[in-house]
Amino acid sequence: MLWGASLGALELRSEGGATRLRATFPYGAETELAPGRHEVIAARAFADRIDAGEDIHLLAGHDYNRPLASRAAGTLNLTDGADALRIEATLDGGTSWARDFLAAHASGLIRGLSPGFRVASDGERIERRGADMLRTITRAALFEISTVTRPAYPTAQIEARAWQPDQPARPTRAMRRWRA
């Protein structure tokens, strides 16, 4: 499974005893995952599982042992559009990892939004651009979306109301599986 993120913006608001999370994962943003290796997630690349109503989770750090919300639990809503994937979740803070996420986010430590997905066998296009390569993901099975400290895409950010990171996050690891 691959993890990536792009230009994600996240807003948190407290309402009653729960925290409402809203995020946007824009499509079409190109990033350099490694020197000469670029990637773009095309519009509605995640539509198959979303449209089928499959269970998808919001996780802390790509860890299924730290779920924050899910479609099956009725706490995660996903709307897949031509320009972006829109995410709405309700976090109740009833678990230690949800409280940890909220505290880390409030401290400015959690800055990224990153989807976990598996690319379909016919779901990518690879183009050479001189010595560089561009991979466009056109169809992938989305399993989860995570809040992360350093997303694979350097432009991915999480922001709360009235909070702006000083610097963009940098990729932590390069994707090493490419086909020519």
TADAFEN-V64635 format. One record per residue. N is the residue number from 1. RES is the residue in one small letter. SS is DSSP state (hx for helix, st for strand, lp for the rest). PHI is phi in whole degrees, -180 to 180 (none if undefined). D_FIRST is the distance of its C-alpha to the first C-alpha in whole Angstrom. Layout:
n:N res:RES ss:SS phi:PHI d_first:D_FIRST
n:N res:RES ss:SS phi:PHI d_first:D_FIRST
This chain:
n:1 res:m ss:lp phi:none d_first:0
n:2 res:l ss:st phi:-105 d_first:4
n:3 res:w ss:st phi:-123 d_first:7
n:4 res:g ss:st phi:-156 d_first:10
n:5 res:a ss:lp phi:-153 d_first:14
n:6 res:s ss:lp phi:-158 d_first:17
n:7 res:l ss:lp phi:43 d_first:20
n:8 res:g ss:lp phi:-67 d_first:20
n:9 res:a ss:st phi:-123 d_first:23
n:10 res:l ss:st phi:-131 d_first:23
n:11 res:e ss:st phi:-122 d_first:27
n:12 res:l ss:st phi:-117 d_first:28
n:13 res:r ss:st phi:-138 d_first:31
n:14 res:s ss:st phi:-89 d_first:33
n:15 res:e ss:st phi:-139 d_first:35
n:16 res:g ss:lp phi:67 d_first:36
n:17 res:g ss:lp phi:-94 d_first:35
n:18 res:a ss:st phi:-111 d_first:31
n:19 res:t ss:st phi:-112 d_first:29
n:20 res:r ss:st phi:-94 d_first:28
n:21 res:l ss:st phi:-116 d_first:25
n:22 res:r ss:st phi:-129 d_first:24
n:23 res:a ss:st phi:-145 d_first:22
n:24 res:t ss:st phi:-131 d_first:21
n:25 res:f ss:st phi:-114 d_first:18
n:26 res:p ss:st phi:-69 d_first:20
n:27 res:y ss:lp phi:-90 d_first:19
n:28 res:g ss:lp phi:86 d_first:20
n:29 res:a ss:lp phi:-89 d_first:20
n:30 res:e ss:lp phi:-88 d_first:20
n:31 res:t ss:st phi:-137 d_first:18
n:32 res:e ss:st phi:-102 d_first:19
n:33 res:l ss:st phi:-79 d_first:15
n:34 res:a ss:st phi:-154 d_first:18
n:35 res:p ss:lp phi:-53 d_first:21
n:36 res:g ss:lp phi:81 d_first:21
n:37 res:r ss:st phi:-115 d_first:18
n:38 res:h ss:st phi:-109 d_first:18
n:39 res:e ss:st phi:-145 d_first:15
n:40 res:v ss:st phi:-136 d_first:16
n:41 res:i ss:st phi:-103 d_first:15
n:42 res:a ss:lp phi:-73 d_first:18
n:43 res:a ss:lp phi:-55 d_first:20
n:44 res:r ss:lp phi:60 d_first:18
n:45 res:a ss:lp phi:-62 d_first:15
n:46 res:f ss:lp phi:-97 d_first:14
n:47 res:a ss:hx phi:-62 d_first:17
n:48 res:d ss:hx phi:-55 d_first:16
n:49 res:r ss:hx phi:-73 d_first:15
n:50 res:i ss:hx phi:-66 d_first:17
n:51 res:d ss:hx phi:-65 d_first:20
n:52 res:a ss:lp phi:-78 d_first:20
n:53 res:g ss:lp phi:77 d_first:20
n:54 res:e ss:lp phi:-63 d_first:17
n:55 res:d ss:lp phi:-73 d_first:16
n:56 res:i ss:lp phi:-133 d_first:14
n:57 res:h ss:st phi:-112 d_first:15
n:58 res:l ss:st phi:-103 d_first:16
n:59 res:l ss:st phi:-121 d_first:15
n:60 res:a ss:st phi:-94 d_first:16
n:61 res:g ss:lp phi:62 d_first:14
n:62 res:h ss:lp phi:57 d_first:11
n:63 res:d ss:st phi:-113 d_first:13
n:64 res:y ss:st phi:-66 d_first:13
n:65 res:n ss:st phi:-86 d_first:17
n:66 res:r ss:st phi:-131 d_first:18
n:67 res:p ss:st phi:-73 d_first:18
n:68 res:l ss:st phi:-104 d_first:20
n:69 res:a ss:st phi:-165 d_first:20
n:70 res:s ss:st phi:-155 d_first:19
n:71 res:r ss:lp phi:-66 d_first:20
n:72 res:a ss:lp phi:-63 d_first:21
n:73 res:a ss:lp phi:-80 d_first:23
n:74 res:g ss:lp phi:78 d_first:25
n:75 res:t ss:lp phi:-108 d_first:24
n:76 res:l ss:st phi:-133 d_first:21
n:77 res:n ss:st phi:-122 d_first:22
n:78 res:l ss:st phi:-120 d_first:20
n:79 res:t ss:st phi:-124 d_first:22
n:80 res:d ss:st phi:-99 d_first:21
n:81 res:g ss:lp phi:-116 d_first:23
n:82 res:a ss:lp phi:-70 d_first:24
n:83 res:d ss:lp phi:-105 d_first:24
n:84 res:a ss:st phi:-165 d_first:21
n:85 res:l ss:st phi:-97 d_first:19
n:86 res:r ss:st phi:-104 d_first:21
n:87 res:i ss:st phi:-122 d_first:21
n:88 res:e ss:st phi:-132 d_first:23
n:89 res:a ss:st phi:-140 d_first:23
n:90 res:t ss:st phi:-116 d_first:26
n:91 res:l ss:st phi:-109 d_first:25
n:92 res:d ss:lp phi:-97 d_first:28
n:93 res:g ss:lp phi:71 d_first:28
n:94 res:g ss:lp phi:-80 d_first:29
n:95 res:t ss:lp phi:-113 d_first:26
n:96 res:s ss:hx phi:-64 d_first:26
n:97 res:w ss:hx phi:-72 d_first:23
n:98 res:a ss:hx phi:-68 d_first:24
n:99 res:r ss:hx phi:-64 d_first:27
n:100 res:d ss:hx phi:-62 d_first:25
n:101 res:f ss:hx phi:-60 d_first:23
n:102 res:l ss:hx phi:-61 d_first:26
n:103 res:a ss:hx phi:-68 d_first:28
n:104 res:a ss:hx phi:-66 d_first:26
n:105 res:h ss:hx phi:-66 d_first:25
n:106 res:a ss:hx phi:-62 d_first:29
n:107 res:s ss:lp phi:-84 d_first:29
n:108 res:g ss:lp phi:83 d_first:27
n:109 res:l ss:lp phi:-87 d_first:25
n:110 res:i ss:lp phi:-95 d_first:22
n:111 res:r ss:lp phi:-123 d_first:21
n:112 res:g ss:st phi:-124 d_first:18
n:113 res:l ss:st phi:-128 d_first:16
n:114 res:s ss:st phi:-143 d_first:12
n:115 res:p ss:st phi:-86 d_first:10
n:116 res:g ss:st phi:-106 d_first:7
n:117 res:f ss:st phi:-150 d_first:6
n:118 res:r ss:st phi:-122 d_first:5
n:119 res:v ss:st phi:-75 d_first:8
n:120 res:a ss:lp phi:-67 d_first:11
n:121 res:s ss:lp phi:-58 d_first:13
n:122 res:d ss:lp phi:-107 d_first:16
n:123 res:g ss:lp phi:-103 d_first:14
n:124 res:e ss:st phi:-147 d_first:14
n:125 res:r ss:st phi:-124 d_first:18
n:126 res:i ss:st phi:-114 d_first:18
n:127 res:e ss:st phi:-123 d_first:22
n:128 res:r ss:st phi:-90 d_first:24
n:129 res:r ss:st phi:-130 d_first:26
n:130 res:g ss:lp phi:66 d_first:28
n:131 res:a ss:lp phi:-83 d_first:26
n:132 res:d ss:st phi:-92 d_first:23
n:133 res:m ss:st phi:-130 d_first:20
n:134 res:l ss:st phi:-119 d_first:19
n:135 res:r ss:st phi:-106 d_first:16
n:136 res:t ss:st phi:-110 d_first:16
n:137 res:i ss:st phi:-88 d_first:13
n:138 res:t ss:lp phi:-106 d_first:16
n:139 res:r ss:lp phi:-153 d_first:14
n:140 res:a ss:st phi:-149 d_first:10
n:141 res:a ss:st phi:-86 d_first:10
n:142 res:l ss:st phi:-84 d_first:10
n:143 res:f ss:st phi:-107 d_first:9
n:144 res:e ss:st phi:-161 d_first:10
n:145 res:i ss:st phi:-128 d_first:12
n:146 res:s ss:st phi:-122 d_first:13
n:147 res:t ss:st phi:-91 d_first:16
n:148 res:v ss:st phi:-137 d_first:16
n:149 res:t ss:lp phi:-79 d_first:19
n:150 res:r ss:lp phi:-140 d_first:17
n:151 res:p ss:lp phi:-73 d_first:15
n:152 res:a ss:lp phi:-64 d_first:13
n:153 res:y ss:lp phi:-97 d_first:16
n:154 res:p ss:lp phi:-66 d_first:19
n:155 res:t ss:lp phi:-89 d_first:21
n:156 res:a ss:lp phi:-71 d_first:19
n:157 res:q ss:lp phi:-141 d_first:21
n:158 res:i ss:lp phi:-112 d_first:22
n:159 res:e ss:lp phi:-137 d_first:26
n:160 res:a ss:lp phi:-100 d_first:28
n:161 res:r ss:lp phi:-51 d_first:32
n:162 res:a ss:lp phi:64 d_first:34
n:163 res:w ss:lp phi:-123 d_first:31
n:164 res:q ss:lp phi:-128 d_first:30
n:165 res:p ss:lp phi:-67 d_first:28
n:166 res:d ss:lp phi:-72 d_first:31
n:167 res:q ss:lp phi:-136 d_first:28
n:168 res:p ss:lp phi:-68 d_first:25
n:169 res:a ss:lp phi:-69 d_first:22
n:170 res:r ss:lp phi:-110 d_first:20
n:171 res:p ss:lp phi:-64 d_first:17
n:172 res:t ss:lp phi:-93 d_first:16
n:173 res:r ss:lp phi:-151 d_first:14
n:174 res:a ss:lp phi:-91 d_first:14
n:175 res:m ss:lp phi:-74 d_first:11
n:176 res:r ss:lp phi:-103 d_first:12
n:177 res:r ss:lp phi:-105 d_first:11
n:178 res:w ss:lp phi:-130 d_first:14
n:179 res:r ss:lp phi:-114 d_first:16
n:180 res:a ss:lp phi:-90 d_first:19
